[in-house]
């Protein structure tokens, strides 16, 4: 199979025309030059072993705050490496994820992103699984270590018929029950729901010992609201249509979106969950390289938000 041209081949709209998800994933990852010996998803293939008292220089992320609450002394968790680990990709396929100001919807971008992450995990000879959800869990693939799962990701998302999402906590709870051991969990969603409900679901994953990354995936028009004239906005999650002049609501909309994002980000930081904003107009290699760089410098520190 011929390689893609070296110019702009990681642009989302060009990736959409390729169609072959494994080829897309390979080109994205090879473009990043991710070495299998040093994974940007490292630090998760571990099992808890025991404690020792904290000393200056220890990673703050390994402090056991529950022990501190009982003893008022700082102890760090020590870990023993496993031979491999599981990565679970949780993809939101609800109706709002179908929005696209250009040719690539948030759901399509999430598919490319999940395929690239899956390829990295598989190349490390680790296992990756997939869950697709909207108002309920629509599909679940247990972790596997074969490239065939990329085709199954593609098939599952193509066959999913999106419906409005009413809550996130229940779906994340259901997925957590399916996972057999502690894993690295990536949740890809626009997170258009009440922040408290989102955090309840994420807290369940953290309570079960999973390491969680939240990738809030938004369209550039959702981030900038560049509409003019008179528009009819159709609700994608059971909301009533609204006809209005965007100039009248732009400031309030952008303020509300910023408030929602900051509340979600702050909740993730408090729960030791990595957070990043994903702009679907960005080439995948641009987002991933910045995200991985942030993870190298703040691994386990709570939040990484690449600049746009």
N, C-alpha and C positions, 0 to 999 in steps of 0.2 A: 504494500500500500504506500503510495507516495506521501511524502511529508507535505505539510501545508507551507505556503509562502512565509517568509520570515517577517513580513510587514503586517502589522495589525491583526495577526491571526488569533489573538486572544480577545479581540473585541466581541462582546456578547452577541451582537447581531450576526457576525460572521460565524461564530460558533453554532448559532442556531441553524444556519444553512448546511452545516456539515452533517449533522444528524447522528453520526456514529459516536456514541457516548464514550466508548473506550478510547477512541482516537482523540477525542476532545480532552479527556482526562490525562492521557499520556502527554499530549502536547503542552498542556498547562503545567504539569508537574516537571517535565523535562526542561521547560523554559525557566522554571524556578531553580533548577540545579540542586534539588533537595537530595542530599546524600543519605543512603539507607542506613549508614552507621550513626547519623546524628539527626534524628527525627525532630521536626518542629512540634510534634505531638509527644515528645518525650516527657518523662516525669509522671506518667500515669500507669505504667505497667508495674505496679507495686502492691504488696500486701502488708498490712500493719503488723509490726513485730512487737515492740515494747517502747517504754518511755525512758528518757533520761532528763536530768535537770538542764534547763536552758543556760547557755553560756553565750556571751557576746560573739557575734559572727554567725550564729545559727540562723537559718531561714525563719523569718517570722511566720510564714505560711504554715509551718509545721508545729506551731504552738497548739497545745490541746487546751482550748478555752474552758472546756467542761471541768477539767482537772483544776485549772486556775480558780474557777468559781467555788470549788470545794476546799481548796488548800491555800488560795491566795499566793501560790508559787507557780512560777513558769516552768512547764515541762514540754519538751518537744517529742513528737512521735518519730520513731525510727521505723524504717521499712526494709523489707526484703524483696528483691526483684523476682518477678515471675519470669517464666521462659517466654511468654507472650501475653498479649492483652486484647481485650475486646473494645472496639469503638462502635457506638450506636449513633446512627444519624437519624434524627427525628425531624421530619419535613412536614410543615404545615401546608395542606392542600385545600384550605378553605376558600370560599368564593373570593374574598378580598385579595388573595394571592394571585388571582388571574389578571389583576390590573396591570396595564402597560401603557405608558405614554408614547413609547416607541414600538419596536417590533418584538421586544423580549419582555415577557411578563415576569413578575417577581417569582412565580412558580418555576418558570423555565430557568431563570438564573439560579434558583435554589437547586435545581437538578444538576446544572453544570458544577456548581460549588460542591455539592455532596459527592459528585463523581470524582472530582479532583482530590478531595479529602480521602475518599475511599481508596483511590489509587495509591496515595502515599502510605496508608496503613497496610494495604496488601503488599506493597513492595518491601515493607519491613518484615513480611511473613507473619503479620498479625492478622486478626480477624475483624471484619466489619459487618454490622447488621443495620437494618433499616426499618423504620416505622413511618407510616404515612397517616396523617390524621386530619380531620376537620372537626365536625361535631362529635365524632367518635374515631376510634382507631380503625382505619380502613384496610390497612395491610401491615403485616409484620414479617420480616425475614430475620431469622436467628443469625448470629454472627458466623461468617464463613471466611475462609482465607483463599478463595479462588476468584479470579477476575470475572467469572460469570455473573457475579452479583451486580456488576455494572449494567448488564443487560436487564437484569431483574428490576433494578432501580428504574430504568427507562420504561420498562413495560408496566410496572406498578403505577407510575405517575401518569402514563398515558391512559391507563384504564380507570383511573380515579375520576369520578364525577363529583365535582366540588359542590358542597352545600354550605350555607352560612354556618359560621361557628358561634356557639352560644357561650362556651366557657373553655378555658384551657386547663384548669386544675384537674378535672376529671380525666382528660385524655393523658396528661402526663402521669397521673396516678396509675392509670391502666397500663401504660408502657412500663413504668417502674416495676410493676408486678411481673412482667414478662421477663425481665432481666435476671439471669441466674447468678451472676457474680458482679462485683464492683467493676465499673467500666468507665471509659471516657465517653461522655455523652455530648453531642453537638445538637442544639435545637435551632433550626432555621425557620424563622417565621417573621411576619410583620408585627406580631404581638399587638394587634388591634383588639385589645380587651382591657378590662379593668386591671390595673397594675397589681392590686392586692390578690386578685384571682391568679394572675400569672405567677406571682411569687409563692403562693401556696403550692402550686404544682412543682415549681423548681425546688422548693424546700424539701419536698418529698424525695426528689432525686438525690439531693445532698444528704438527707437524713439516712438514706440507704447506702451512703458511702461513695456514691459516684462523683467523679470530677466532671463539672458541667461547664460548657461554653455556650453562650447565647449570641446568636448572630441575627440582629434585627435587620431584616431585609426590606428596604423601602425603595420605591421608584423616585427618580429625581424630581418629578412633578409634585410628589407628595412632600418632598423636602423643601421645595421652593415656592409652590403654588403660583406658577407664572401665568395664570389665566387672565384674560381680558374680555370685556363685553359682558353679555348675559349668557349664563350657562345653566343647564339642568344637570345636577349631580345626582346620580342614581346610587342609592345605598347598596353595598355588596354584602352586608351582614344583617339583613332584615330591616334596615332603616328606611324611612319614607324618602322619596325623591325630593330634592330641594332645588328650586329655580331662584337664582340670585345673581347679582353682579359681584364677581370675585373681589373687586377693589374694596367692597364694603366689609368683607369678612376676612381678607388676607391676614391682617395683623393679628386678629383674634385666633385664626386657625394656626398660624405659625407659633404663636405663644402657647397655645394648647398642646401642639405637637412637641414643642421643646419641653414643656412641663412633663408630659407623659414620658418622653425619652429620659429625662433626668431622673424621674422617679424610678423608672425601670433600672437604669444604670446604678443608682444609689442602692436599690434593693439587692442587686447582684453583688455589688461590692461588699455590702454587709453580710451576705451569705457566702462570700469567697467563691463567687462565680465570675468567670471571665465574660466580659461584654464587649461587643464590637458592632458598630454600625456598618451595614453593607449598602452601598449605593449601586443600584443595578445598571447604571450607565457606565460604571468603571470596568475596564478590562480585568479579568479574573486574576492575572498574574500580579497586577498592581495592588489589588486588595490583599491577596494572600501573602505577598512578600512583606508588606507593611505589617500585617497581622502577625506573621511568624516572627518578624523582628521585634515587635512589641512583646511577644510571648518570651522571647529570649531574655529581654531586659526586665520584665515584670512577671515572670512565670509564677503563677500562684498568688500574685499580688492583688487580683480582683478584677481589674478592668483594663481593656486595651481598646482604644477607639482610633483607628487610623484616620489621618486627615484626608480630606477630599480635595 
